[in-house]
Amino acid sequence: MAGIVIAQTTVNDEAKAYEMAQGAVEARLSAAADVEARMTLFYWDDGTLRHERGYRVSFTTTTERVADLEAWVHERHPYRVPQWIVLPAAGTTEGYLARVVKETASGRYSS
C-alpha cells in the first residue's frame, strides 16, 4: 500500500496560496491542503537578500501521487524556482492512510 507524504511550498500571495490548495484537492492530487498563517520569508535572489510576506501550503498526498502533484504545483507557481519539500508522514493510522489513498486515487491530473 502507498505511504503518505506532506509536500510543502511557499508563495507570497494569499489568494494564490488558497487557489493552489483548493485546486490540488479538487484535482485529487492531494487529500487535504493547509494554508498556514502569514509569515515572513527571507531568501537570496540573484545575490540579494530579500524578505516578504508569505504563506506555506502543505499538501497531504501519497507517495504514488507526489510527482504528479509536484508537476501540477510547478505549472501554477508564480516563482521561477519554487520551494518544494516532501516530508514522510510516519506513524499514520491505517484508517487515515486509507482515506488519503481513496481521496487521491481518482486523480484527474498526471504529468
trRosetta pair geometry for C-beta under 8 A, 3 or more apart (Angstrom, degrees):
i j d omega theta_ij theta_ji phi_ij phi_ji
1 97 6.8 77 138 147 131 128
1 101 6.9 -63 -171 -78 100 155
2 62 4.0 3 160 -164 144 124
2 63 5.5 -173 -163 37 85 88
2 64 5.1 -78 -112 -4 123 109
2 97 7.4 176 81 -176 80 99
2 100 7.8 -126 97 102 123 104
2 101 5.3 151 44 -100 125 107
3 62 6.8 128 72 -158 39 70
3 63 4.5 44 56 -22 88 124
3 88 6.9 -22 150 -145 131 93
3 89 7.4 165 163 53 85 82
3 97 7.7 -52 -135 -135 35 117
4 60 6.5 -7 -168 -170 111 88
4 61 7.4 154 -151 87 65 27
4 62 6.2 -55 -100 -104 50 54
4 63 7.6 -88 -58 -30 9 78
4 88 7.8 101 87 -168 60 55
4 89 4.0 -45 102 57 103 128
4 92 5.2 37 31 -6 140 162
4 96 7.4 -20 -50 123 159 100
4 97 5.8 -125 -34 -112 114 77
4 100 5.3 64 -104 76 111 168
5 60 7.9 169 86 -148 41 46
5 61 6.2 -23 64 71 83 75
5 62 7.2 83 18 -173 84 13
5 63 5.9 100 -18 -79 114 65
5 66 5.4 6 59 -80 139 138
5 86 5.1 6 170 -174 136 96
5 87 6.3 149 -165 74 79 42
5 88 5.8 -52 -108 -106 80 39
5 89 6.0 -171 -106 -6 21 92
6 58 5.4 -7 -175 -171 106 104
6 59 7.0 150 -160 73 53 47
6 60 5.9 -23 -103 -96 73 63
6 86 7.4 156 80 -155 44 49
6 87 4.7 -17 61 62 94 101
6 89 5.6 102 -25 -64 91 105
7 30 7.8 -115 46 -99 110 116
7 58 7.4 150 76 -157 41 52
7 59 4.6 -19 62 60 93 105
7 61 6.2 -10 5 28 115 116
7 66 5.8 155 -58 -141 133 99
7 69 5.9 142 48 112 160 135
7 70 6.9 -125 -157 -73 150 81
7 73 7.7 -156 132 -17 129 156
7 84 7.0 -12 -171 -164 100 78
7 85 7.1 160 -155 83 52 46
7 86 4.9 -16 -101 -102 80 78
7 87 7.7 -177 -79 21 33 68
8 56 5.9 -7 -165 -173 111 103
8 57 6.8 159 -149 82 59 51
8 58 5.0 -18 -96 -101 90 71
8 59 7.3 -173 -76 17 39 74
8 83 7.1 -32 116 124 82 108
8 84 7.6 156 79 -149 50 33
8 85 4.8 -16 57 61 99 96
8 86 7.8 -178 17 -79 69 34
8 87 7.2 25 -5 -2 110 108
9 20 7.5 -75 70 142 128 156
9 56 7.5 163 86 -152 33 59
9 57 5.4 -10 61 56 81 99
9 73 5.9 167 -18 174 155 140
9 77 6.7 -98 175 -110 152 130
9 82 5.3 8 -150 161 121 118
9 83 5.2 151 -141 81 59 80
9 84 5.8 -7 -87 -90 95 59
9 85 7.7 166 -73 20 47 73
10 41 6.0 141 147 -94 148 137
10 54 4.8 29 175 167 113 131
10 55 6.6 160 -153 78 69 39
10 56 5.1 -37 -94 -96 85 62
10 57 7.3 168 -94 13 31 74
10 82 7.7 -180 53 -165 58 85
10 83 5.0 30 22 40 92 135
11 16 4.9 -118 148 100 151 118
11 17 5.0 -169 57 -70 118 81
11 20 7.0 139 -16 5 148 144
11 54 6.5 163 86 -153 27 86
11 55 5.8 -20 63 58 77 91
11 57 6.9 21 6 -11 103 115
11 77 7.0 -143 -89 -146 109 81
11 78 6.3 91 -142 31 107 108
11 79 7.3 -146 -112 -21 71 106
11 82 7.8 -17 -79 -133 79 115
12 16 8.0 28 62 49 47 133
12 41 6.9 -101 -88 28 92 138
12 52 4.9 -3 -129 123 131 131
12 53 6.2 105 -156 81 80 62
12 54 4.9 -54 -96 -97 60 77
12 55 7.6 151 -111 13 15 77
12 78 7.6 -92 38 76 88 134
13 16 3.9 64 84 12 111 114
13 17 6.7 -180 90 -15 57 82
13 55 7.6 -75 73 19 28 118
13 78 6.8 61 12 6 126 154
14 17 5.6 -52 -150 32 33 114
14 18 6.6 29 155 -14 66 104
14 35 7.7 92 -154 170 70 139
14 38 7.1 -43 -82 -80 110 100
14 55 5.7 114 -104 -39 58 146
15 18 5.8 -55 -151 38 33 109
15 19 6.1 36 151 -22 66 108
16 19 5.4 -52 -143 37 33 116
16 20 6.2 31 158 -18 66 105
16 78 6.2 -34 -150 -18 163 123
17 20 6.1 -57 -147 37 27 107
17 21 6.3 25 155 -17 63 109
17 35 4.7 109 143 -133 115 121
17 55 3.9 -41 -76 96 161 140
17 57 5.2 -172 -154 -62 85 110
18 21 5.8 -57 -144 38 30 111
18 22 6.1 21 162 -10 67 111
18 35 5.9 -37 -80 -48 61 162
19 22 6.3 -60 -142 43 23 103
19 23 5.8 22 161 -19 62 117
19 76 7.7 -142 119 166 109 133
20 23 5.8 -58 -137 41 25 111
20 24 6.2 26 164 -21 63 108
20 33 7.6 -149 115 177 72 154
20 57 5.6 -21 94 -127 120 175
20 73 6.4 61 -161 -128 121 83
20 76 6.1 163 -103 107 94 130
20 77 7.5 46 -102 -87 142 69
21 24 6.3 -60 -151 32 23 107
21 25 6.8 14 156 -10 60 109
21 30 7.9 -84 -155 81 54 150
21 33 3.6 -178 -154 119 83 131
21 34 7.2 -148 -134 44 134 8
21 35 5.2 -95 -37 -50 155 100
21 57 5.2 -144 -70 -143 94 115
21 59 7.5 -162 -123 -84 66 83
22 25 6.0 -63 -153 40 32 107
22 26 6.1 32 153 -19 69 110
22 33 7.3 -127 -51 60 30 134
23 26 5.6 -54 -142 39 31 112
23 27 6.1 24 159 -13 66 110
23 72 7.9 -166 125 160 108 119
23 76 7.1 166 90 -120 156 177
24 27 5.9 -58 -143 43 28 107
24 29 4.7 -83 -164 68 78 109
24 30 4.2 34 136 14 111 121
24 33 5.5 102 68 -60 119 144
24 59 5.6 -62 131 -118 156 128
24 69 6.2 53 -148 -140 119 98
24 72 6.5 132 -107 110 85 136
24 73 7.0 7 -83 -73 125 90
25 28 7.6 34 179 -77 34 30
25 29 7.7 -90 -70 52 21 69
25 30 5.3 -63 -78 80 60 92
25 31 7.3 23 -126 157 85 11
25 32 6.6 31 -102 -115 119 23
25 33 5.4 -124 -44 3 107 109
27 30 8.0 52 65 18 86 76
27 72 6.5 177 97 -147 161 156
27 107 6.3 34 146 -154 75 82
27 108 5.3 -111 -154 53 69 97
27 109 4.7 6 180 -5 126 121
28 103 6.6 -159 -141 156 81 60
28 104 5.5 145 168 -133 77 42
28 105 7.4 -69 173 52 127 36
28 106 5.3 -83 -163 80 169 66
28 107 4.1 -153 97 -96 103 56
28 108 6.1 104 31 -1 110 76
28 109 7.7 165 59 20 78 84
29 59 7.4 -19 115 -172 93 140
29 61 6.3 -25 152 -109 62 136
29 65 5.7 174 -155 168 59 119
29 68 5.8 -139 -126 109 107 102
29 69 4.2 144 166 -93 116 84
29 72 5.5 -111 -76 29 171 158
29 104 6.5 38 -161 -137 15 100
29 107 5.6 79 -76 -130 57 123
29 109 5.9 -28 -62 56 116 119
30 33 5.1 62 119 -58 147 98
30 59 4.0 -92 -112 -163 140 101
30 60 5.9 103 -169 58 89 51
30 61 4.8 -74 -107 -67 64 100
30 65 7.7 -175 -70 120 45 133
30 69 6.1 89 -55 -119 90 133
30 104 6.8 19 -93 -93 8 112
31 60 5.1 -59 58 98 93 101
31 61 6.5 160 1 -95 80 47
31 99 6.5 107 -166 128 147 83
31 100 4.2 -116 -13 -128 157 65
31 102 7.9 74 -113 67 120 67
31 103 3.8 98 -121 80 89 136
31 104 5.5 -76 -55 -39 84 97
32 59 7.7 161 89 -155 49 46
32 60 4.5 17 55 36 89 121
32 100 7.9 -74 6 -106 92 89
32 103 7.8 40 -33 111 69 161
33 57 6.1 0 -177 -175 108 95
33 58 6.8 164 -156 83 57 48
33 59 4.9 -14 -105 -103 91 67
33 60 7.2 -148 -73 15 44 74
34 57 7.2 163 82 -154 48 48
34 58 4.6 -5 54 55 99 100
35 55 5.6 1 -169 173 94 124
35 56 7.5 156 -155 82 45 48
35 57 5.6 -17 -100 -101 70 76
36 39 6.9 6 115 -19 112 117
36 55 6.3 166 65 -165 67 68
36 56 4.3 8 34 57 123 95
36 57 7.7 -146 9 -73 80 29
36 58 7.0 61 -32 -8 104 105
37 55 7.8 -126 131 -123 13 82
38 53 5.5 -14 -167 -170 111 108
38 54 7.3 134 -154 68 63 30
38 55 6.2 -47 -100 -79 53 81
39 53 7.4 141 76 -157 32 60
39 54 5.8 -38 70 69 80 81
39 55 7.3 135 23 -94 83 33
39 56 6.9 14 22 -16 132 98
40 51 5.8 13 177 -176 102 109
40 52 7.4 169 -152 88 65 23
40 53 6.3 -49 -100 -102 58 48
40 54 7.1 96 -146 21 15 89
41 51 6.4 169 85 -149 52 59
41 52 5.6 -16 56 62 100 72
41 53 7.4 65 11 157 89 8
41 54 3.9 44 -26 -3 121 142
42 49 6.9 -2 -171 -175 93 95
42 50 7.3 168 -150 88 48 48
42 51 4.8 -18 -97 -96 70 94
43 49 7.7 169 91 -150 25 56
43 50 5.9 -21 67 62 72 91
43 51 7.8 137 18 -89 62 48
44 47 6.9 14 -174 -95 104 11
44 48 7.0 142 -156 70 62 35
44 49 5.9 -39 -97 -94 66 56
44 50 7.4 130 -122 15 17 83
45 48 5.6 -33 70 64 76 88
45 50 5.0 5 14 -2 118 132
59 69 6.0 175 126 -177 156 143
59 73 7.7 -125 -21 -67 151 134
60 89 7.3 39 -137 -53 91 157
60 100 6.0 -102 143 -119 104 121
61 65 4.7 -115 177 85 116 113
61 66 5.4 148 97 -80 125 69
61 69 5.3 -132 -40 -37 173 155
61 100 7.0 161 -143 -177 20 111
61 104 5.7 110 -145 -99 78 156
62 65 4.8 77 54 16 86 99
62 66 7.0 -130 90 -32 41 82
62 100 5.9 147 -62 133 87 106
62 101 5.8 73 -78 -97 140 65
62 104 5.4 -170 3 74 107 147
63 66 5.9 -33 -142 -1 31 119
64 104 7.8 147 75 117 98 124
65 68 5.4 -61 -164 46 62 112
65 69 5.7 65 139 -27 85 105
65 104 4.7 -94 -27 167 164 133
65 107 6.1 153 -127 -48 120 152
66 69 5.4 -53 -144 38 35 115
66 70 6.2 41 155 -25 67 102
66 86 5.9 65 -169 -126 142 138
67 70 5.6 -48 -148 32 32 114
67 71 6.6 32 153 -17 63 103
67 111 6.4 -103 135 25 89 134
68 71 5.8 -53 -151 36 33 110
68 72 6.3 34 151 -20 66 108
68 107 6.5 89 115 148 155 158
68 109 5.8 144 172 109 114 88
68 110 5.2 -62 -116 -125 128 51
68 111 5.2 -162 -115 -11 61 91
69 72 5.6 -56 -147 38 31 113
69 73 6.2 30 157 -18 67 107
70 73 5.9 -55 -145 37 28 108
70 74 6.2 23 159 -16 64 111
70 84 6.0 69 -134 -159 101 142
70 86 7.9 -49 -72 -60 118 122
70 111 8.0 -28 72 -46 79 148
71 74 6.0 -59 -144 40 27 108
71 75 6.5 32 156 -24 63 106
71 109 8.0 -166 85 150 106 113
71 111 3.6 102 19 -90 172 130
72 75 6.0 -56 -154 29 28 112
72 76 6.8 0 158 2 61 113
72 109 5.3 64 -85 134 126 154
72 111 7.5 -120 -40 -67 70 94
73 76 6.3 -80 -154 48 30 96
73 77 5.7 42 155 -48 72 110
73 82 7.0 -132 137 95 104 156
73 84 7.2 142 93 -105 137 110
74 77 5.5 -40 -129 14 32 120
74 82 6.3 -158 -109 34 70 126
74 84 7.4 -22 -69 -68 101 140
77 82 4.1 -43 163 -55 157 148
79 82 4.3 130 65 -79 117 71
79 83 7.8 36 65 -3 160 65
89 92 5.2 39 130 -43 106 121
92 96 5.0 -111 180 81 104 121
92 97 5.2 124 112 -57 121 91
92 100 8.0 -14 166 2 157 138
93 96 4.7 91 58 9 87 99
93 97 6.8 -149 93 -5 45 87
94 97 5.5 -54 -146 39 33 115
94 98 6.2 38 154 -22 66 104
95 98 5.8 -53 -149 34 29 111
95 99 6.6 30 151 -20 62 104
96 99 5.5 -51 -150 33 36 114
96 100 6.4 34 154 -17 68 103
97 100 5.9 -55 -149 36 31 108
97 101 6.3 31 154 -17 65 107
98 101 5.7 -55 -146 39 30 112
98 102 6.2 33 155 -21 65 108
99 102 5.7 -57 -148 36 29 112
99 103 6.2 20 159 -14 66 111
100 103 6.0 -59 -142 41 28 106
100 104 6.3 3 165 1 64 115
101 104 6.5 -76 -145 48 23 94
101 105 6.0 43 158 -54 64 104
102 105 5.8 -42 -144 2 25 120
104 107 5.9 7 -178 -55 65 106
107 110 6.8 109 110 -60 118 80
